[in-house]
Amino acid sequence: MAGSAFRLDERVSHMEGQVNELSLRLSNVEGAIRHLEEQMDLRFETVDGRIDALDAKMSRQFERLDGKVDRQFIWLVGIQITTLVAIVAALISRG
């Protein structure tokens, strides 16, 4: 009976060692996950900053393009009106 109690103590000690080892490994995994989350957060912030900068740059370029199209439209209308006035003046002078 004393021998079996000794074996039981050994088995319990072995199981405690296994549980402690698993606990340590789990703590390491938790730490690694926490570290990975921090790295991902930093990278997402960086990407978000780049997206914001790109959005601002594209907005400025669209504003410049819009202004250029407006100027081109004004020139086009001005040329058409000038041409119309010249044609009307030519028709009037012939008549």
N, C-alpha and C positions, 0 to 999 in steps of 0.2 A: 504494500500500500504506500509506503514511504517512497518507493521508487516511482510509482505512477504519479505521485504528487510532484516529485521533482521534474518528471517529464512534462507535466502540465505547466509548471512554472517556466520551463524552457520554452514551451510552445507559446505561452502568453507573452513572454519576453520577446520571442521572435516576431509575434504578431504586432506587438507594440512598436518594434523596430520598423516593421513594414509600414505601419500606419504613419509613423513619424517621417519616414522617407517619402511616402506619398504626399504627406502634408507639405514637406519641403518642396517637392516637385511642383505641387499645385501653386504654392506661393511664387515659385519662379515663373510659372506660366502666367499667373496673374500680373506679375511685374512686367513680363515681356509684352503682354497685351496692353497694359497701361502705357508702356513706352511706345508701342506701335500706334496707339490712339493719339498720343501727343505728336508724333511725327506726321501722322495723317492730317491732324488739325493744322499744323504749320504749313504743310504742302497745300491744303485746300485754301488757306488764307493767301498763300502766294499766288495760286491759280486765280483766285477771286480778284486779287489786286490786278493781275494781268488782264483779266477779262474787263474789269472796270476801265483800265487804261485804254484798252482797245476800243471799248464802247465810246469813250470820250473822243478818241482820235477819229473814229468813223463819223461821229456826230459833227465834228468840225469839218471834215471833208464833205459831208453831205450839205452842210450849210454853205460852204464855198461853191460847191457845184450848183446849188439852188440859186445863189446869187449870179453865177455865170450864166445859167439858163435864162434868168430874168433879163440880164443885159442883152443877151443874144436875141431874145424875143422883142425887146424894145427896138433894137437895130432893125430887125426884120420888118416890124410894123412901120417904122420910119421910112425904110426903103420902099415898101409897098405904097405908102401914102405919097411919097415923092414921085414915084412912077405913075400913080393914078393922076396926080396933079399935072405932070408933064403930058400925059396922054390927053387929058381934058383940054389943056392949053393948046395942044397941037390940033385937036379937033375944032376948037373954037376959032383958031386962026385960019383954018382952011375954009371955014364956012362963011 
